[in-house]
Amino acid sequence: MLPTLLGVTVVVFFVMAFSPGGVGASLLNAEGGLRPEERRMMQAYYTARYGLDKPRIVQYLNWLNHVSPVGLKAKGEGFPNAWPVGFKAPDLGEAFSTHRKVSSMIAEALPITLLLELLSLPLVYSISIWTGIRGARSRGKFADVSLGFVLIGLYSLPSIWVGVLMIGFLSNVKYLHWFPTNGLHDLMSDSMTFLPTTMHGHFERGWLLDTAWHLCLPVICLSYNSFAFLSRLQRGALLESLNQDYVRTARAKGLSERVVIYRHAFRNSLMPMITVAASILPGLIGGSVVIESIFGIHGMGKLTVDAVFSRDREVLMAVTLIASLLQLFGNLISDLTYAVADPRVSYVD
């Protein structure tokens, strides 16, 4: 895991470092309208502040030391406090473009993305598993064919197009106007009660219901595209399990079809789903760039895109580091879960 993590951070860091113009150019472009002498002074300031005049390998090692929990530190800090090397608090640095702590920016954007993803994932997996089992049980019949047709059709619809249509028809005052156009809260949400209530004979939806109302369209738009892939994956895995000898033996014993599927075949068909689930953790951090942009949600996806366009090295490296760690831990968890789902898998000799 450690060599992989270092390799990912090295690639991302040096791609940014060798990009035309570098970090300083993007910061100067954001200033705009500077005279030549002011531009030189500003460039010298950014170079001195962020160490852009040092060799790129030195810049990378400095960044690595800052984000690492073990490394060089000032005396009196960390443990042991009298040593120049030891344990210390990781520091994700300061954003080039906003001059804010990267950790505080992530702390603001991460809960929003987690809320979207944690609402979407149970919906996606529950529907996908149910439709996959239904398709496998009625293989080749009308239910299987119709489910496959609908799910492939949903998979073929780009989310950017569906999101725009949802806003244009479901949120437009000229049409249905069932949902708000963007954001997570109403402008007056701060003055709302937490739960729905009735005041002066009028229904007040409250902060919680208002948030759920704003989340409906983003969650639907974030979820529908995954149904087809996961459903077909579950269907294929279950069909393979149903053709195994132990399933034929269970049926020969007179067990009901429900017991055969859910107690014997379904558990062993979860292996591909567990493999796919390894990518869930980094997805929770990365968010959805398209969905967050369309619905005006300031989550991790929008934060990452803004960092790319502004070449904000500290923000992009922090997001890359966190997403890579979660991907590696997701792979580790999926490997360990194999042994739980399938008794034939064991890591003990």
C-alpha positions in Angstrom: 0.0 0.0 0.0 2.8 2.5 0.9 4.6 2.2 -2.5 1.4 2.6 -4.3 0.4 5.7 -2.3 3.8 7.3 -2.9 3.6 6.5 -6.6 0.2 8.2 -6.9 1.4 11.3 -5.1 4.6 11.5 -7.1 2.8 11.3 -10.4 0.2 14.0 -9.5 2.7 16.3 -8.0 5.2 16.3 -10.9 2.5 16.5 -13.5 1.4 19.7 -11.9 5.0 20.9 -11.3 6.0 20.4 -15.0 2.7 21.9 -16.4 3.2 25.0 -18.6 3.4 28.1 -16.5 3.5 26.3 -13.2 1.7 27.4 -10.0 2.9 31.0 -10.0 1.5 31.7 -13.5 -2.0 30.7 -12.5 -1.9 32.8 -9.4 -0.7 35.8 -11.4 -3.4 35.3 -14.0 -6.0 35.5 -11.2 -4.7 38.9 -10.2 -5.2 40.4 -13.7 -4.3 44.0 -14.8 -0.9 44.1 -13.1 1.8 46.4 -14.4 5.2 44.6 -15.3 6.9 45.7 -12.1 3.9 44.7 -10.0 3.8 41.4 -11.7 7.5 40.7 -11.0 7.0 41.7 -7.3 3.9 39.4 -7.0 5.8 36.5 -8.7 8.7 37.0 -6.3 6.3 37.0 -3.4 4.6 33.7 -4.4 8.0 32.1 -5.2 9.4 32.9 -1.8 6.2 32.0 0.1 5.6 28.6 -1.5 9.2 27.7 -2.2 8.7 27.6 -6.0 12.3 28.5 -6.6 13.6 25.2 -5.0 14.1 22.0 -7.1 10.9 20.1 -7.7 12.1 17.1 -5.8 12.8 19.3 -2.8 9.3 20.8 -3.1 7.8 17.3 -3.2 9.8 16.1 -0.2 8.8 19.2 1.8 5.1 18.5 1.0 5.6 14.8 1.9 7.1 15.8 5.2 4.2 18.2 6.0 1.5 15.6 5.3 3.3 12.7 7.0 2.6 11.9 10.6 6.2 10.9 11.0 9.1 13.1 9.9 11.1 16.3 10.6 9.5 18.6 13.1 10.3 21.7 15.2 11.6 21.0 18.7 8.9 21.1 21.3 6.3 19.8 19.0 4.9 16.3 18.6 6.5 13.3 20.3 9.1 13.1 21.5 9.1 16.8 21.8 12.8 17.2 22.3 13.8 15.4 19.1 13.9 17.0 15.6 12.4 13.8 14.2 9.3 12.0 15.5 5.5 11.9 15.4 3.7 15.1 14.6 0.3 16.4 13.4 -0.1 16.1 9.6 -0.5 19.5 7.8 -2.3 19.6 4.5 -1.0 23.1 3.9 -2.6 26.4 2.7 -4.5 26.9 -0.5 -2.6 29.0 -3.1 -5.8 30.6 -4.5 -7.7 31.4 -1.3 -5.0 31.5 1.4 -7.1 29.3 3.6 -6.2 26.1 5.4 -6.8 23.2 3.1 -8.1 21.1 6.0 -10.8 23.7 6.7 -11.9 23.8 3.1 -12.2 20.0 3.0 -14.1 20.1 6.3 -16.7 22.3 4.7 -17.1 20.4 1.5 -16.7 16.8 2.7 -20.0 16.6 4.8 -22.0 17.8 1.8 -20.5 15.1 -0.5 -20.9 12.4 2.1 -24.5 13.3 2.6 -25.2 12.9 -1.2 -23.2 9.7 -1.5 -24.6 8.1 1.6 -28.1 8.7 0.5 -27.4 7.4 -3.0 -25.5 4.2 -2.2 -28.2 2.4 -0.3 -30.7 3.3 -3.0 -28.3 2.1 -5.8 -27.3 -1.2 -4.1 -30.8 -2.2 -2.9 -32.4 -1.6 -6.3 -29.5 -3.2 -8.2 -29.4 -6.4 -6.0 -33.2 -6.7 -6.2 -33.4 -6.3 -10.0 -30.3 -8.6 -10.4 -32.0 -11.4 -8.4 -35.3 -10.9 -10.2 -33.6 -11.0 -13.6 -31.7 -14.2 -12.7 -34.8 -16.0 -11.3 -36.7 -15.2 -14.5 -33.9 -15.6 -17.0 -35.0 -15.1 -20.6 -38.6 -14.3 -19.6 -40.4 -11.1 -20.0 -39.5 -9.7 -16.6 -35.8 -10.3 -17.3 -35.9 -8.8 -20.8 -37.9 -5.8 -19.8 -35.7 -5.0 -16.7 -32.6 -5.2 -18.9 -34.1 -2.9 -21.5 -35.1 -0.3 -18.9 -31.8 -0.4 -17.0 -29.7 -0.2 -20.2 -31.8 2.7 -21.3 -31.1 4.5 -18.0 -27.4 3.7 -18.3 -27.4 5.3 -21.7 -28.7 8.7 -20.5 -25.9 11.1 -19.6 -26.3 12.6 -16.2 -25.5 16.1 -17.4 -28.4 15.9 -19.8 -30.8 14.4 -17.3 -29.9 17.0 -14.7 -30.6 19.9 -17.0 -33.9 18.3 -18.0 -34.9 17.9 -14.4 -34.2 21.5 -13.7 -35.8 22.7 -16.9 -39.1 20.8 -16.3 -39.4 19.7 -12.6 -38.0 23.0 -11.2 -39.1 25.5 -13.8 -42.0 27.8 -12.6 -43.4 27.6 -16.2 -43.9 23.8 -15.9 -44.2 21.7 -12.8 -42.0 23.5 -10.3 -42.0 20.6 -7.9 -38.4 21.0 -6.7 -35.9 23.9 -6.1 -33.3 24.6 -8.8 -30.1 24.5 -6.8 -28.4 24.5 -3.4 -29.1 22.4 -0.3 -31.3 24.9 1.6 -33.8 27.6 1.1 -32.6 31.2 1.6 -34.7 31.5 4.7 -33.6 28.1 6.2 -31.8 29.7 9.1 -35.1 31.0 10.4 -36.9 27.6 10.0 -37.7 25.2 12.8 -35.9 21.9 12.6 -39.0 19.7 12.1 -42.1 20.4 10.1 -44.7 22.4 12.0 -47.9 24.4 11.6 -47.8 28.1 12.4 -50.8 30.5 12.2 -52.7 27.9 10.2 -49.9 27.5 7.6 -47.7 24.5 7.1 -44.0 25.2 7.6 -41.8 22.4 6.2 -38.9 23.0 8.6 -35.1 22.7 8.0 -35.0 18.9 7.8 -37.8 18.6 5.2 -36.4 21.5 3.3 -33.0 19.8 3.0 -34.7 16.6 1.9 -36.7 18.5 -0.7 -33.5 20.1 -2.1 -31.7 16.7 -2.2 -34.3 14.8 -4.2 -33.2 15.7 -7.7 -29.4 15.5 -7.0 -29.7 12.1 -5.4 -31.9 10.7 -8.2 -29.5 12.1 -10.8 -26.6 10.6 -9.0 -28.1 7.2 -8.6 -29.9 6.1 -11.7 -26.8 5.7 -13.9 -25.4 2.9 -11.7 -28.5 0.6 -11.7 -27.7 -1.1 -15.0 -24.1 -2.0 -14.4 -24.6 -3.3 -10.8 -27.8 -5.1 -11.7 -26.3 -6.9 -14.6 -23.3 -7.8 -12.5 -25.5 -9.3 -9.7 -27.6 -11.1 -12.3 -24.5 -12.7 -14.0 -22.9 -13.7 -10.7 -26.1 -15.2 -9.3 -26.7 -17.2 -12.6 -23.2 -18.6 -12.2 -23.9 -19.6 -8.7 -27.2 -21.3 -9.6 -25.3 -23.6 -12.0 -23.0 -24.9 -9.3 -23.3 -28.5 -7.9 -24.2 -27.4 -4.4 -27.3 -25.6 -5.7 -28.4 -28.7 -7.5 -27.8 -30.7 -4.4 -29.9 -28.2 -2.3 -32.7 -28.4 -4.8 -32.5 -32.2 -4.8 -33.0 -32.2 -1.0 -36.4 -30.5 -1.6 -35.5 -27.0 -0.3 -37.7 -24.2 -1.5 -36.4 -22.0 -4.3 -36.3 -19.0 -1.9 -34.0 -20.9 0.5 -31.8 -22.1 -2.3 -31.4 -18.6 -3.7 -31.0 -16.5 -0.6 -29.3 -18.9 1.7 -27.0 -20.8 -0.6 -26.5 -19.0 -4.0 -26.8 -15.3 -3.1 -24.0 -15.3 -0.6 -21.5 -16.8 -3.0 -22.6 -14.4 -5.8 -21.6 -11.3 -3.8 -17.9 -11.6 -4.7 -18.1 -9.3 -7.8 -20.2 -6.8 -5.9 -17.6 -6.7 -3.1 -14.9 -6.1 -5.7 -16.9 -3.1 -7.1 -17.6 -1.8 -3.6 -13.8 -1.2 -3.1 -14.2 1.9 -5.2 -17.0 3.3 -3.0 -14.7 4.9 -0.4 -12.8 7.2 -2.8 -16.0 8.0 -4.5 -17.3 9.3 -1.3 -14.5 11.8 -1.2 -14.3 12.6 -4.9 -18.0 13.4 -5.2 -19.7 14.0 -8.5 -18.3 16.9 -10.4 -21.2 17.0 -12.9 -24.1 16.7 -10.4 -22.6 19.2 -7.9 -22.0 21.7 -10.7 -25.5 21.4 -12.2 -27.3 21.7 -8.9 -25.0 24.4 -7.4 -23.8 22.1 -4.6 -20.4 23.1 -3.1 -19.0 19.6 -2.3 -15.7 17.8 -2.9 -16.2 17.4 -6.6 -16.6 21.2 -7.2 -13.7 21.8 -4.8 -11.4 19.5 -6.9 -12.4 21.0 -10.2 -11.8 24.5 -8.9 -8.3 23.4 -7.7 -7.5 21.9 -11.1 -8.5 25.1 -13.0 -6.6 27.3 -10.6 -3.6 24.8 -10.4 -4.0 24.9 -6.6 -1.3 22.3 -5.8 -2.1 22.1 -2.1 -5.8 21.4 -2.5 -5.4 19.0 -5.3 -2.6 17.0 -3.6 -4.7 16.8 -0.4 -7.7 15.5 -2.2 -5.5 13.0 -4.1 -3.9 11.8 -0.9 -7.2 11.3 0.9 -8.8 9.6 -2.1 -5.7 7.3 -2.7 -5.7 6.3 1.0 -9.4 5.4 0.9 -9.0 3.4 -2.4 -6.2 1.4 -0.8 -8.2 0.8 2.4 -11.2 -0.1 0.2 -9.2 -2.8 -1.6 -7.9 -4.1 1.7 -11.5 -4.3 3.2 -12.8 -6.0 0.1 -10.0 -8.6 0.3 -10.9 -9.3 3.9 -14.6 -9.4 3.1 -14.0 -12.2 0.6 -13.3 -14.6 3.4 -16.5 -13.5 5.2 -18.7 -13.9 2.1 -17.2 -17.1 0.7 -16.0 -19.8 3.2 -13.8 -21.2 0.4 -11.5 -18.1 0.7 -9.1 -18.2 3.6 -5.9 -16.2 4.4 -4.8 -18.7 7.0 -2.7 -21.8 6.1 
